[in-house]
Amino acid sequence: MKKTEKIVGLLLCVVLMAFSFTGCGNSGSESSTTAATASTTEGTSATKAEVTYPVKDIQGYITYGAGGGTDIISRAISPGVQEVLGCSIVMQNKTGAAGGVATQHVLAQPADGYSLLFNSEGVISFQFMDIADISLDDLIPIMVYGQMCGVLLVRADSPYQTFEDVLAAAKESPGKLTMGATNIGALPYTVASMMQQIHGVEFNLIEFEGDGDANTALLGGHIELFICANATSKALVESGELRALVLFNDKSVEGFEDVPLATEEYEEYKQYLPYGPFFGACVSKGTPQEVVDILTDAFIESFNGDAFQSYLQTSGTIPLGLTGDDALKFMKEAQSTLAYILYDAGSIQVDPSQYGIERN
């Protein structure tokens, strides 16, 4: 009888060991198979329920098209995440509705951590921009890994030497100065709305498909001003083709150390800044916390890796690396800033408070 029990015990051990090696084909890190321990309020450790994850490839849905900022940074951070998890993340671009198409697709999948949303700031605006009935509460942020800020650009031979010169000209001739813009809610339009709220100035906004087209128009003398993302404009400023008059941020960023900060020039900007495009990854609400923890650990390791840190530096992206409650707080503050700037400017008609968005 004892011999039989020993045999059964050995068989059970073999079965358990076999299950422990299932996954995506690679061992990955310890965090990719079981959740880490959590500290209780008494300072002791309580083991969370074991979860086997991942056991198959993860699908990664990028909210914008190939070659854009969201696409490039998403593909920059994902290899390190794959290495930690020990499985593939199948990256695919699912465009449309300012990220709404990809977000709705992810929300329609099981909340099991196998559908990752690689997003930009578009996710904060779906409701008040009447794009989709999707709230931030429908998502769990894994990480917000980087951000950009706006910079006011002119041609190298522009008569405007300072931010004050631009404001003076705009006040003297309301609606005359031509400024590049993209869609409502994008960075150029949003910062122009900040300027309108603070200084009472208006510009003749000329719409373009994106930053590249607007910068080309500025270089060609077809417009006089453009508010561009710092990372997109960095090379043109360093080459001397364009001049940066003011940085719409509360601290200096690499490549723009000598450019005045809007918050130093005018204290009123402190209510809005820092603000700018940001990039991150989310999963659906309802995803098990153990899975969220495993993904978060993997993103943290990838974020801190040499490859991604090198990317952040060369691209001009401002490092953030926010996770958990810090990431959610950041996204909600950005949402409030954007929603009320547009509401106060009359660009949207519905009070953001109707969507539970509080004013910062």
N, C-alpha and C positions, 0 to 999 in steps of 0.2 A: 504493500500500500504506500509506504514512504517513498519507495522507488518511483511509483507512478506519480506521486505528487511532485517529486523533483523534476520528472520529465515534463509535466504540465507547466511547472513554473518556468523551466527553461524555454519552452515554446512561447509562453506569454512574453518573456523578455525579448525574444527574437522578433515577435510581432511588433512590440512597442518600439524597438530599435528601427525596424523597417519604416514605421510611420514617421519617426523623428527625422528621417532623411528624405521625406517627400518634399516637393517644392517645385521650383522652376528649373531645376536641373543643376543649380549651383548652390554651394553651401551658404554664401552670403555671410552676414554678421549674425551674432546671437540675437539681435533685436528683430531679425527678419523671421524668426520662427516662434518666439514666445515673447509676451509683453514683459517689460522690466518690472521690478518691484516698486511699490509706491510707499512713500513715507506717511505714516499716520500723524495726527496732531500730537501724539505722545512722543514722537520721534523714533518709534520702532518701525520695522518694515512689515508690510502686509502683502503677501503674494497675490497678484491679480490672477483671474481665471486664465488658464493657458489658452492661446489661440494660435492655430497653425495658419500663418500668412507670411508671404504669398505662396500659393500652390500652383499658380498659372501666371501667364503674362498679364501685365496691367495695361489698360488702354489709356493713353494720354491725349486729351482733346484740347487743341490750341485755339483760342477764340478768334485769332486773326490769321491772315494769309501768310504764305511762305515768304521769307525774306524781310518781314517787318520786325519791329522791335520786340513784340511779344513772342514771335516765333523764334527769333535768334536767342533770346535769353532763356526761353524754355528749353531749347535744345542744348544750351550751354550747361544748365544745371542737372538735366536728366541723366547723363552718363554716370555721374557720381552716385546718384540715387539708385540706379540700376545695380551698380557695383556693390553697394551696401545691402540691398535687398536680395541680390543673387538671382534676379530675373530680368526679363526685358520689359521696358515700357514702350509700347508701340505708339509712337508719336504721329498724330494726324491733325491736319488743319481743318477745322469745321467752322467756316466763316458765316457771317450774316448777322444783321440786327445788333451791331456794336457788341458782339459777344453773346447775344441772346440765344442764337441757334445752338451753339456749343453748350451753353449752360443748361438750356432746356433738355438737351439730349442727355447730359450727365444726370440730371435730376430724374429722368425717366428710367434710368438703369437701377439695378439693385444697389442699395446703400451698403456695399460690402468692401469698399476700398479698391475695387478693380477698375473703377472709372475715375480718372483724375482730370480736373479742370485746370488747365494752365491759362491763367487769366491776366487781364490788365485791369485798369480802373473802371472799365465799362460796366463791371458787375455792380457797382454802387448806384448806377443811375437808371436801372431798368424801369422801376415803377414811376418815378416822377418825370421821366422822359417819355412815358407812355410807350415803352418798347415791349415790355413783357411783365406779367404779374409775378415777378420773382423778387423776393426780399433777401437781404443779407442773412436773415434768420434761416433761410433754406439751405445755407451752405456752412461748412466748417472749414475755416482757413487752416491749412497745414503750415504755410509760411508765406510771408510777404518778404521777398528777398532783395528787392531793389526799387529805386525811385529815380525820377528825373525832376528837374525844375525848369521854369521858363526863363529865357533871357531875351531882352529887347535888342534886336539887331538893326543896323543900318549899313549901307554900302560904305566902303572905305573913304569915298570922296563925298559923303553926305555932309551937308552944312550943319547937321545936328551933332554937336560934340558931347552933349550930356543929356541925361534924362530930363533935367529941368528945361533944356532947350525944346525938347519934344512937347512937354506939357504946355509951355508958353505958346508954342505955335498952334497946338490943338485948341487952346482957349481963345486965341485970337481969331482962328478960322474954324469954327465947329463943323465937324463932318467933312473937312476937306482933305486932311492927311490920309493917304492911302495905306492901309495896313492889311497884310495877308491874314487870312483866317481859314480854318477848316470847318468842320461841322459844329453845330451848337453843342456845348458841353465838352468839346475838346480843349486842349490847353490854350491855344491862341485866343479863342473866343472867351474862355473863362477869365484869363488874366486881363484881357481888354475890358471885361465887365467889372473886374476889381478896380481898374483905373477909372472907369466911369463912376463907380460908387464913391471912390475916395476923392477924386479930383474934379468930378463933374465934366469930364472931357468926352467927346465923341469922335470916332474915326470913321472913315469910309472903308468898311470892311469888304475886301475882295476875296471871295471863296476859292480855295484850291483843293485838290484831291488829298494832298498830304504835305508834310514838311518839305520834301524834296522839290516839289513843284513850286512851292512858295519861295523857297530859297533861290531857285533858278530865276523866278520873276524878280526877286529883290536884286540879284546880281545883274540882271538885264535892265534895271531901272524902270521896270513896269509898276512897281510899288515902292513906297518910301520906307516902310517899317515892317518888321515881322517879329512876332514873339514865338521863339522856337524852343524846343527841348534842348537842354544844355548838351546832351550827348550827341544829338544830331548836328548841332552847330559848331561843335568843338574844332573840327578840322578846318572849317572855313574861317573861323576866328584866328586860329593859330597861323594860317597861311597869310593873313592880312587882307583877304578879300572882303571880309565883313568886320564891322566893329561892334562890340558888345557895350551897351550903354548902362544897363542895370540888370542885376540878377534877382529874379523874384524868388528869394529864399531867405531864410533867417541865419544861414551860415555859408561861408565860402565853400566852393567845390573845386576839385582839381581841374586845372586849365583855365579857371576864371578867377584866380586869386586876387587880381588887381581890379576886378570889376566891382563897383559899389553894390551893396545889398539894398534892396527896396526897404527892408525893415529898419535900416540905419538912416536912409534918406527921409523916410516918412513912417512914423510910428504906427500909423493907422493900418499898415500892412500886417502887423503882428496878429490881428484878428483872423487873417486868412492863411498866413504862411507858417510852416512849410506846406506847400501843396504842389502836386504835379502828378504826371503819369506814374503808376506803380505796377509792379509785376509780382505774381504769386501763384500759388497752387491751392486748390480747395477740393473737398469731397462733399458729398451730399449729407445733409442733416440725417441723423439716424445711423451713420456709420459707427460701428462699435468703437468705444474709446480705446480699447487695446490696439485696434488697427490704426487709429489716428496716432497713437503714441509711436507705433513702429514706423509709420510714414514720417512723422515729425523728426524722429531720431535720424532717419536716413537723409532727410533734407538738410538737417543741421550739419551732418558730416560732409555732405556734398558742398554746402555753402562754405564751410571752413577749409575745404580742400584747396590746394595750390592752383588747380586748373580754373576753378570758378572765381577765385579771388583775382587771378590774373585777368580773366575776362572782365570783371567789374572795373578794374583799373584801366584797361585799354579802351573799354567802351565808354567810359565816363559816367557809368551808372552809379548812383549814390547807394552804398551798401546799407541794408537794413537788417535782414536776418530775423524778423519778428515772427514769433510763433504763439499759439494758444491765445490767451486773453489779450496779450499785447498786440497781436496781429488783428484781432477783431476790433479792438479799440481804435487802432490806426485806421482801419477801413471805415468805421462808423464816423470818425472825425472828418475824414476826407469826404464822405457822403454828405455830411451836414454842410461842410464848406461849399461844395459844388451846388447842392440843392438850393441853398438860400441865396447864393450869389445869383443864380439864374432866376430865382423867384423875385428877388428884389429888383433885378434888372428888367423884369417883365417878360423874360424869355420862356418861362413856364407859368401856367395859370393856376395850377392846383397848389395849395399850401402844403409844403412837405410834411407838416405836422400830421396831416391826414394819413400819412404812411408810417407814423410813429417815429419820424426823424426829428430829433430835437436840435434846436439852434445851438451851435458851439458857444 
